[in-house]
């Protein structure tokens, strides 16, 4: 599994679901639009701290950027 591509797809999907442009995320996060574009295209290898900060800018948890198939957190089955 290519984690860079997975994070990029999830980030892009969540950003669009929230109705945010890359420029708006730039303003919220401090990361450049070029960095965000590279991230969404799977060209960046973000650190754990970067994932945390980008997730905060989107209003989600960092794990939401790492979940396969964009499923986000799933409730535990008992």
Biopython code that builds the backbone (N, CA, C, O; Angstrom):
import numpy as np
from Bio.PDB.StructureBuilder import StructureBuilder

atoms = [
    (1, "UNK", "N", (0.847, -1.172, 0.000)),
    (1, "UNK", "CA", (0.000, 0.000, 0.000)),
    (1, "UNK", "C", (0.900, 1.245, 0.000)),
    (1, "UNK", "O", (1.795, 1.362, 0.837)),
    (2, "UNK", "N", (0.669, 2.145, -0.912)),
    (2, "UNK", "CA", (1.424, 3.392, -0.976)),
    (2, "UNK", "C", (0.767, 4.403, -0.042)),
    (2, "UNK", "O", (-0.265, 4.991, -0.365)),
    (3, "UNK", "N", (1.384, 4.593, 1.119)),
    (3, "UNK", "CA", (0.807, 5.478, 2.132)),
    (3, "UNK", "C", (0.751, 6.931, 1.667)),
    (3, "UNK", "O", (-0.172, 7.655, 2.040)),
    (4, "UNK", "N", (1.715, 7.371, 0.865)),
    (4, "UNK", "CA", (1.671, 8.748, 0.358)),
    (4, "UNK", "C", (0.424, 8.969, -0.491)),
    (4, "UNK", "O", (-0.248, 9.992, -0.364)),
    (5, "UNK", "N", (0.121, 8.008, -1.351)),
    (5, "UNK", "CA", (-1.070, 8.118, -2.203)),
    (5, "UNK", "C", (-2.345, 8.038, -1.359)),
    (5, "UNK", "O", (-3.298, 8.779, -1.601)),
    (6, "UNK", "N", (-2.361, 7.146, -0.376)),
    (6, "UNK", "CA", (-3.531, 6.995, 0.489)),
    (6, "UNK", "C", (-3.817, 8.281, 1.257)),
    (6, "UNK", "O", (-4.953, 8.754, 1.278)),
    (7, "UNK", "N", (-2.794, 8.842, 1.883)),
    (7, "UNK", "CA", (-2.965, 10.094, 2.630)),
    (7, "UNK", "C", (-3.432, 11.196, 1.681)),
    (7, "UNK", "O", (-4.316, 11.980, 2.026)),
    (8, "UNK", "N", (-2.849, 11.256, 0.507)),
    (8, "UNK", "CA", (-3.242, 12.283, -0.465)),
    (8, "UNK", "C", (-4.693, 12.167, -0.890)),
    (8, "UNK", "O", (-5.402, 13.170, -0.972)),
    (9, "UNK", "N", (-5.138, 10.944, -1.162)),
    (9, "UNK", "CA", (-6.540, 10.732, -1.552)),
    (9, "UNK", "C", (-7.484, 11.111, -0.417)),
    (9, "UNK", "O", (-8.484, 11.795, -0.633)),
    (10, "UNK", "N", (-7.159, 10.665, 0.786)),
    (10, "UNK", "CA", (-8.016, 10.979, 1.931)),
    (10, "UNK", "C", (-8.052, 12.473, 2.198)),
    (10, "UNK", "O", (-9.118, 13.036, 2.448)),
    (11, "UNK", "N", (-6.898, 13.116, 2.148)),
    (11, "UNK", "CA", (-6.846, 14.554, 2.398)),
    (11, "UNK", "C", (-7.687, 15.302, 1.366)),
    (11, "UNK", "O", (-8.478, 16.177, 1.719)),
    (12, "UNK", "N", (-7.515, 14.960, 0.106)),
    (12, "UNK", "CA", (-8.259, 15.618, -0.965)),
    (12, "UNK", "C", (-9.763, 15.403, -0.806)),
    (12, "UNK", "O", (-10.547, 16.341, -0.945)),
    (13, "UNK", "N", (-10.159, 14.166, -0.515)),
    (13, "UNK", "CA", (-11.583, 13.846, -0.347)),
    (13, "UNK", "C", (-12.185, 14.632, 0.815)),
    (13, "UNK", "O", (-13.253, 15.228, 0.675)),
    (14, "UNK", "N", (-11.512, 14.635, 1.951)),
    (14, "UNK", "CA", (-12.032, 15.337, 3.130)),
    (14, "UNK", "C", (-12.086, 16.835, 2.860)),
    (14, "UNK", "O", (-13.063, 17.497, 3.211)),
    (15, "UNK", "N", (-11.048, 17.368, 2.243)),
    (15, "UNK", "CA", (-11.021, 18.809, 1.944)),
    (15, "UNK", "C", (-12.217, 19.192, 1.072)),
    (15, "UNK", "O", (-12.884, 20.194, 1.327)),
    (16, "UNK", "N", (-12.480, 18.384, 0.039)),
    (16, "UNK", "CA", (-13.611, 18.678, -0.853)),
    (16, "UNK", "C", (-14.940, 18.496, -0.142)),
    (16, "UNK", "O", (-15.862, 19.285, -0.351)),
    (17, "UNK", "N", (-15.057, 17.462, 0.704)),
    (17, "UNK", "CA", (-16.295, 17.255, 1.470)),
    (17, "UNK", "C", (-16.584, 18.444, 2.384)),
    (17, "UNK", "O", (-17.744, 18.785, 2.617)),
    (18, "UNK", "N", (-15.538, 19.066, 2.897)),
    (18, "UNK", "CA", (-15.695, 20.231, 3.779)),
    (18, "UNK", "C", (-15.902, 21.521, 2.982)),
    (18, "UNK", "O", (-16.124, 22.585, 3.561)),
    (19, "UNK", "N", (-15.826, 21.422, 1.656)),
    (19, "UNK", "CA", (-16.017, 22.595, 0.807)),
    (19, "UNK", "C", (-14.864, 23.581, 0.861)),
    (19, "UNK", "O", (-15.061, 24.783, 0.683)),
    (20, "UNK", "N", (-13.657, 23.076, 1.108)),
    (20, "UNK", "CA", (-12.486, 23.941, 1.231)),
    (20, "UNK", "C", (-11.613, 23.873, -0.014)),
    (20, "UNK", "O", (-11.472, 22.818, -0.633)),
    (21, "UNK", "N", (-11.032, 25.006, -0.370)),
    (21, "UNK", "CA", (-10.043, 25.033, -1.438)),
    (21, "UNK", "C", (-8.669, 24.775, -0.830)),
    (21, "UNK", "O", (-8.492, 24.857, 0.385)),
    (22, "UNK", "N", (-7.712, 24.467, -1.676)),
    (22, "UNK", "CA", (-6.344, 24.313, -1.192)),
    (22, "UNK", "C", (-5.852, 25.616, -0.566)),
    (22, "UNK", "O", (-5.114, 25.595, 0.419)),
    (23, "UNK", "N", (-6.253, 26.729, -1.128)),
    (23, "UNK", "CA", (-5.849, 28.026, -0.597)),
    (23, "UNK", "C", (-6.421, 28.273, 0.796)),
    (23, "UNK", "O", (-5.751, 28.855, 1.650)),
    (24, "UNK", "N", (-7.654, 27.834, 1.027)),
    (24, "UNK", "CA", (-8.249, 27.985, 2.356)),
    (24, "UNK", "C", (-7.532, 27.111, 3.376)),
    (24, "UNK", "O", (-7.343, 27.522, 4.521)),
    (25, "UNK", "N", (-7.130, 25.906, 2.969)),
    (25, "UNK", "CA", (-6.375, 25.039, 3.874)),
    (25, "UNK", "C", (-5.001, 25.652, 4.135)),
    (25, "UNK", "O", (-4.470, 25.542, 5.241)),
    (26, "UNK", "N", (-4.436, 26.284, 3.138)),
    (26, "UNK", "CA", (-3.158, 26.982, 3.316)),
    (26, "UNK", "C", (-3.284, 28.036, 4.424)),
    (26, "UNK", "O", (-2.423, 28.130, 5.299)),
    (27, "UNK", "N", (-4.349, 28.814, 4.380)),
    (27, "UNK", "CA", (-4.568, 29.854, 5.389)),
    (27, "UNK", "C", (-4.762, 29.247, 6.778)),
    (27, "UNK", "O", (-4.271, 29.791, 7.768)),
    (28, "UNK", "N", (-5.469, 28.133, 6.853)),
    (28, "UNK", "CA", (-5.749, 27.500, 8.146)),
    (28, "UNK", "C", (-4.530, 26.785, 8.730)),
    (28, "UNK", "O", (-4.344, 26.746, 9.946)),
    (29, "UNK", "N", (-3.711, 26.226, 7.856)),
    (29, "UNK", "CA", (-2.633, 25.347, 8.317)),
    (29, "UNK", "C", (-1.250, 25.982, 8.311)),
    (29, "UNK", "O", (-0.383, 25.606, 9.101)),
    (30, "UNK", "N", (-1.048, 26.946, 7.416)),
    (30, "UNK", "CA", (0.286, 27.509, 7.263)),
    (30, "UNK", "C", (1.137, 26.766, 6.241)),
    (30, "UNK", "O", (2.245, 27.204, 5.931)),
    (31, "UNK", "N", (0.639, 25.645, 5.711)),
    (31, "UNK", "CA", (1.356, 24.924, 4.668)),
    (31, "UNK", "C", (0.992, 25.541, 3.319)),
    (31, "UNK", "O", (-0.162, 25.907, 3.095)),
    (32, "UNK", "N", (1.957, 25.656, 2.434)),
    (32, "UNK", "CA", (1.722, 26.310, 1.153)),
    (32, "UNK", "C", (0.761, 25.507, 0.277)),
    (32, "UNK", "O", (0.616, 24.295, 0.434)),
    (33, "UNK", "N", (0.122, 26.198, -0.628)),
    (33, "UNK", "CA", (-0.773, 25.541, -1.584)),
    (33, "UNK", "C", (0.018, 24.526, -2.410)),
    (33, "UNK", "O", (-0.511, 23.471, -2.764)),
    (34, "UNK", "N", (1.268, 24.833, -2.717)),
    (34, "UNK", "CA", (2.110, 23.903, -3.478)),
    (34, "UNK", "C", (2.361, 22.623, -2.681)),
    (34, "UNK", "O", (2.344, 21.527, -3.242)),
    (35, "UNK", "N", (2.594, 22.761, -1.367)),
    (35, "UNK", "CA", (2.792, 21.579, -0.525)),
    (35, "UNK", "C", (1.509, 20.745, -0.499)),
    (35, "UNK", "O", (1.551, 19.523, -0.642)),
    (36, "UNK", "N", (0.384, 21.409, -0.318)),
    (36, "UNK", "CA", (-0.903, 20.707, -0.251)),
    (36, "UNK", "C", (-1.191, 19.990, -1.566)),
    (36, "UNK", "O", (-1.678, 18.860, -1.562)),
    (37, "UNK", "N", (-0.897, 20.631, -2.677)),
    (37, "UNK", "CA", (-1.083, 20.002, -3.979)),
    (37, "UNK", "C", (-0.202, 18.759, -4.108)),
    (37, "UNK", "O", (-0.659, 17.711, -4.564)),
    (38, "UNK", "N", (1.055, 18.882, -3.705)),
    (38, "UNK", "CA", (1.962, 17.735, -3.751)),
    (38, "UNK", "C", (1.494, 16.611, -2.848)),
    (38, "UNK", "O", (1.618, 15.437, -3.198)),
    (39, "UNK", "N", (0.957, 16.961, -1.691)),
    (39, "UNK", "CA", (0.422, 15.970, -0.767)),
    (39, "UNK", "C", (-0.741, 15.224, -1.416)),
    (39, "UNK", "O", (-0.791, 13.994, -1.391)),
    (40, "UNK", "N", (-1.669, 15.973, -1.995)),
    (40, "UNK", "CA", (-2.845, 15.360, -2.616)),
    (40, "UNK", "C", (-2.468, 14.484, -3.804)),
    (40, "UNK", "O", (-3.186, 13.540, -4.132)),
    (41, "UNK", "N", (-1.358, 14.788, -4.443)),
    (41, "UNK", "CA", (-0.904, 14.001, -5.589)),
    (41, "UNK", "C", (0.026, 12.861, -5.187)),
    (41, "UNK", "O", (0.602, 12.194, -6.047)),
    (42, "UNK", "N", (0.175, 12.634, -3.874)),
    (42, "UNK", "CA", (0.992, 11.528, -3.395)),
    (42, "UNK", "C", (2.478, 11.741, -3.546)),
    (42, "UNK", "O", (3.247, 10.780, -3.540)),
    (43, "UNK", "N", (2.896, 12.993, -3.683)),
    (43, "UNK", "CA", (4.303, 13.296, -3.885)),
    (43, "UNK", "C", (5.027, 13.695, -2.611)),
    (43, "UNK", "O", (6.250, 13.834, -2.615)),
    (44, "UNK", "N", (4.296, 13.880, -1.528)),
    (44, "UNK", "CA", (4.874, 14.302, -0.252)),
    (44, "UNK", "C", (4.832, 13.150, 0.739)),
    (44, "UNK", "O", (3.954, 12.289, 0.683)),
    (45, "UNK", "N", (5.799, 13.155, 1.645)),
    (45, "UNK", "CA", (5.873, 12.154, 2.696)),
    (45, "UNK", "C", (5.777, 12.889, 4.029)),
    (45, "UNK", "O", (6.798, 13.158, 4.661)),
    (46, "UNK", "N", (4.553, 13.217, 4.465)),
    (46, "UNK", "CA", (4.389, 14.057, 5.647)),
    (46, "UNK", "C", (4.818, 13.358, 6.936)),
    (46, "UNK", "O", (4.679, 12.143, 7.081)),
    (47, "UNK", "N", (5.340, 14.150, 7.860)),
    (47, "UNK", "CA", (5.686, 13.630, 9.180)),
    (47, "UNK", "C", (4.408, 13.463, 9.999)),
    (47, "UNK", "O", (3.335, 13.910, 9.596)),
    (48, "UNK", "N", (4.538, 12.825, 11.133)),
    (48, "UNK", "CA", (3.402, 12.651, 12.041)),
    (48, "UNK", "C", (2.903, 14.019, 12.501)),
    (48, "UNK", "O", (1.695, 14.238, 12.591)),
    (49, "UNK", "N", (3.807, 14.927, 12.789)),
    (49, "UNK", "CA", (3.422, 16.268, 13.227)),
    (49, "UNK", "C", (2.661, 16.986, 12.110)),
    (49, "UNK", "O", (1.656, 17.648, 12.371)),
    (50, "UNK", "N", (3.133, 16.860, 10.877)),
    (50, "UNK", "CA", (2.460, 17.481, 9.739)),
    (50, "UNK", "C", (1.060, 16.905, 9.560)),
    (50, "UNK", "O", (0.112, 17.654, 9.325)),
    (51, "UNK", "N", (0.917, 15.579, 9.666)),
    (51, "UNK", "CA", (-0.413, 14.959, 9.565)),
    (51, "UNK", "C", (-1.348, 15.513, 10.627)),
    (51, "UNK", "O", (-2.510, 15.808, 10.347)),
    (52, "UNK", "N", (-0.842, 15.655, 11.846)),
    (52, "UNK", "CA", (-1.642, 16.194, 12.937)),
    (52, "UNK", "C", (-2.105, 17.611, 12.618)),
    (52, "UNK", "O", (-3.283, 17.930, 12.779)),
    (53, "UNK", "N", (-1.193, 18.456, 12.171)),
    (53, "UNK", "CA", (-1.521, 19.856, 11.879)),
    (53, "UNK", "C", (-2.488, 19.976, 10.704)),
    (53, "UNK", "O", (-3.405, 20.797, 10.739)),
    (54, "UNK", "N", (-2.293, 19.169, 9.670)),
    (54, "UNK", "CA", (-3.203, 19.208, 8.523)),
    (54, "UNK", "C", (-4.589, 18.691, 8.900)),
    (54, "UNK", "O", (-5.601, 19.225, 8.447)),
    (55, "UNK", "N", (-4.629, 17.654, 9.725)),
    (55, "UNK", "CA", (-5.924, 17.135, 10.184)),
    (55, "UNK", "C", (-6.659, 18.191, 10.994)),
    (55, "UNK", "O", (-7.869, 18.353, 10.840)),
    (56, "UNK", "N", (-5.950, 18.911, 11.853)),
    (56, "UNK", "CA", (-6.571, 19.992, 12.621)),
    (56, "UNK", "C", (-7.140, 21.055, 11.692)),
    (56, "UNK", "O", (-8.233, 21.567, 11.937)),
    (57, "UNK", "N", (-6.420, 21.391, 10.637)),
    (57, "UNK", "CA", (-6.891, 22.401, 9.684)),
    (57, "UNK", "C", (-8.177, 21.958, 8.999)),
    (57, "UNK", "O", (-9.001, 22.790, 8.618)),
    (58, "UNK", "N", (-8.351, 20.642, 8.841)),
    (58, "UNK", "CA", (-9.568, 20.102, 8.220)),
    (58, "UNK", "C", (-10.664, 19.820, 9.241)),
    (58, "UNK", "O", (-11.812, 19.581, 8.866)),
    (59, "UNK", "N", (-10.323, 19.847, 10.522)),
    (59, "UNK", "CA", (-11.311, 19.549, 11.556)),
    (59, "UNK", "C", (-11.594, 18.072, 11.715)),
    (59, "UNK", "O", (-12.704, 17.684, 12.078)),
    (60, "UNK", "N", (-10.591, 17.237, 11.443)),
    (60, "UNK", "CA", (-10.732, 15.790, 11.600)),
    (60, "UNK", "C", (-9.568, 15.278, 12.447)),
    (60, "UNK", "O", (-8.658, 16.034, 12.786)),
    (61, "UNK", "N", (-9.607, 14.002, 12.783)),
    (61, "UNK", "CA", (-8.506, 13.389, 13.504)),
    (61, "UNK", "C", (-7.440, 12.909, 12.536)),
    (61, "UNK", "O", (-7.756, 12.599, 11.387)),
    (62, "UNK", "N", (-6.191, 12.839, 12.962)),
    (62, "UNK", "CA", (-5.115, 12.382, 12.083)),
    (62, "UNK", "C", (-5.360, 10.987, 11.505)),
    (62, "UNK", "O", (-4.963, 10.701, 10.376)),
    (63, "UNK", "N", (-6.011, 10.127, 12.277)),
    (63, "UNK", "CA", (-6.268, 8.775, 11.799)),
    (63, "UNK", "C", (-7.168, 8.788, 10.557)),
    (63, "UNK", "O", (-7.101, 7.870, 9.740)),
    (64, "UNK", "N", (-8.003, 9.812, 10.408)),
    (64, "UNK", "CA", (-8.878, 9.902, 9.233)),
    (64, "UNK", "C", (-8.080, 10.048, 7.940)),
    (64, "UNK", "O", (-8.571, 9.707, 6.864)),
    (65, "UNK", "N", (-6.862, 10.550, 8.043)),
    (65, "UNK", "CA", (-6.018, 10.687, 6.857)),
    (65, "UNK", "C", (-5.308, 9.381, 6.516)),
    (65, "UNK", "O", (-4.747, 9.248, 5.428)),
    (66, "UNK", "N", (-5.325, 8.416, 7.437)),
    (66, "UNK", "CA", (-4.584, 7.173, 7.265)),
    (66, "UNK", "C", (-5.448, 5.959, 6.982)),
    (66, "UNK", "O", (-4.930, 4.888, 6.666)),
    (67, "UNK", "N", (-6.754, 6.114, 7.091)),
    (67, "UNK", "CA", (-7.646, 4.964, 6.950)),
    (67, "UNK", "C", (-7.780, 4.517, 5.500)),
    (67, "UNK", "O", (-8.004, 5.339, 4.612)),
    (68, "UNK", "N", (-7.641, 3.212, 5.258)),
    (68, "UNK", "CA", (-7.817, 2.698, 3.898)),
    (68, "UNK", "C", (-9.220, 2.993, 3.370)),
    (68, "UNK", "O", (-10.196, 2.976, 4.119)),
    (69, "UNK", "N", (-9.299, 3.258, 2.089)),
    (69, "UNK", "CA", (-10.566, 3.477, 1.386)),
    (69, "UNK", "C", (-11.379, 4.635, 1.927)),
    (69, "UNK", "O", (-12.587, 4.691, 1.697)),
    (70, "UNK", "N", (-10.752, 5.564, 2.640)),
    (70, "UNK", "CA", (-11.446, 6.745, 3.120)),
    (70, "UNK", "C", (-12.570, 6.442, 4.089)),
    (70, "UNK", "O", (-13.540, 7.197, 4.158)),
    (71, "UNK", "N", (-12.466, 5.364, 4.834)),
    (71, "UNK", "CA", (-13.560, 4.959, 5.710)),
    (71, "UNK", "C", (-13.612, 5.723, 7.013)),
    (71, "UNK", "O", (-14.647, 5.725, 7.679)),
    (72, "UNK", "N", (-12.524, 6.376, 7.398)),
    (72, "UNK", "CA", (-12.523, 7.095, 8.670)),
    (72, "UNK", "C", (-12.632, 6.115, 9.830)),
    (72, "UNK", "O", (-12.518, 4.902, 9.651)),
    (73, "UNK", "N", (-12.849, 6.650, 10.995)),
    (73, "UNK", "CA", (-12.956, 5.782, 12.177)),
    (73, "UNK", "C", (-14.252, 5.002, 12.142)),
    (73, "UNK", "O", (-15.326, 5.530, 11.853)),
    (74, "UNK", "N", (-14.109, 3.733, 12.446)),
    (74, "UNK", "CA", (-15.277, 2.857, 12.480)),
    (74, "UNK", "C", (-15.551, 2.474, 13.923)),
    (74, "UNK", "O", (-14.615, 2.214, 14.679)),
    (75, "UNK", "N", (-16.824, 2.434, 14.322)),
    (75, "UNK", "CA", (-17.133, 1.990, 15.679)),
    (75, "UNK", "C", (-16.747, 0.532, 15.867)),
    (75, "UNK", "O", (-16.817, -0.275, 14.940)),
    (76, "UNK", "N", (-16.342, 0.220, 17.079)),
    (76, "UNK", "CA", (-16.002, -1.175, 17.376)),
    (76, "UNK", "C", (-17.256, -2.016, 17.448)),
    (76, "UNK", "O", (-18.288, -1.591, 17.968)),
    (77, "UNK", "N", (-17.142, -3.228, 16.911)),
    (77, "UNK", "CA", (-18.240, -4.185, 17.009)),
    (77, "UNK", "C", (-18.049, -4.984, 18.270)),
    (77, "UNK", "O", (-16.932, -5.376, 18.608)),
    (78, "UNK", "N", (-19.136, -5.224, 18.964)),
    (78, "UNK", "CA", (-19.053, -5.990, 20.224)),
    (78, "UNK", "C", (-19.581, -7.375, 20.029)),
    (78, "UNK", "O", (-19.595, -8.169, 20.970)),
]
sb = StructureBuilder()
sb.init_structure("model")
sb.init_model(0)
sb.init_chain("A")
sb.init_seg("    ")
for serial, (resi, resn, name, xyz) in enumerate(atoms, 1):
    if name == "N":
        sb.init_residue(resn, " ", resi, " ")
    sb.init_atom(name, np.array(xyz, "f"), 0.0, 1.0, " ", f" {name:<3s}", serial, name[0])
structure = sb.get_structure()
